[in-house]
Amino acid sequence: MIEHDDEEDRDALARNIRRIRSKGVELATDAAFEILQNPNSPAQARSATINAIFRVAGIVDREDEEPRSPIETMTREEIAERIEMLERLKAANRQDPFA
């Protein structure tokens, strides 16, 4: 039977977390921009990437999102608020934070 050394396991986990936080984040960022810049990327991939980038940038926060009601049950005020929020996101998407 193979014995596991808890200290070795913790060291291996710590090494991998460091790699994820450095190299992994860099690769994920590169991949995200490739998805967004490729006009042939599937809509779902582009949408998920945009949401992830907006969350990281602090533009959209998951805790800020309210459950969405079906449009047929929304009031005029709720629809107007949703339109304003979408317009802000659209405007933010047009801005190049690296310019």
N, C-alpha and C positions, 0 to 999 in steps of 0.2 A: 504494500500500500504506500502511495506517495504522500509524504507529509508536506503540508503547506506552511511556509514561514509567513506569519502575518506581517512582519516588518517588510519582507520582500514584496508582498502583495501591496502594501501601502505605498512603498517606493514606486512600484510599477504604475499604480494608479496616479500618483502625483506626477510622474514623468509624462504620462499620457494627457493629463489635464493641462499641463504646461504646453504640450505640443498643440492641443486643441485651441488653447487661448492665443497661441501665436500663429503657427503655420495654418491651422484649421480655419481660423477667422479670416486670415489673408486669402486663402483659397476660396472660401465661401463668398467673400466679397467680390473677388474676381469673377466667380461663376455667376453671381447675381447680376453684375453689370453685363456680362456676356448674354445672359437671358434677355435683359431689357433692350440691348442694342441689336439683337437678332430679330428682324421682322418675321422670321419663320418660326419663332418660339410659339408654342401653344398658348392660347389666351389664359388658360388656367395657371400655367407656369409664370406668365408675366404678372398676372393678378396677385398670386401668392408672393412673388418677389417684391412687387410694389408694396404690398401690405407689410412685409417683413422690414423693408427699408424704412417705411414711414414709422413703424414702431421703434426701430433702433434710433431713428433721428428725433423721436419724441413728438412727431407730428400727430400720430394716432396712438392711443394707449388702449389696450384691451379692456382695462377697468372702466374707461370712459364710455365705451360702447354700451348702448342700451339694447335690450332685445328688440329686434325689428318686428313691427307689426305688419301684417299684410296691408298693402296700399289701400285696399277697399275699406279698411277699418280705421284708417288714419284721418285725423282732422286736418283742416286746411293749415293750421299752425304747425302741426307735425310734418306735413309735406313741405312747407316752406322752410322749416328748420333743416330737414334732410337735404333739400336742394342747396341751401347755403353751405352746409357741411361738404357736400360733393363739389361745389364750386371752389371752396377753399382747398380741397385736396387736388383738384385739377390744376389750380394755379400753382400750388406747391410743386406739383409734378413737372411743371414747365420750367421751374427755376433750376439752374445748374449750380449746386452748392460748391462746385469745384472750379467755377469760372473765375 
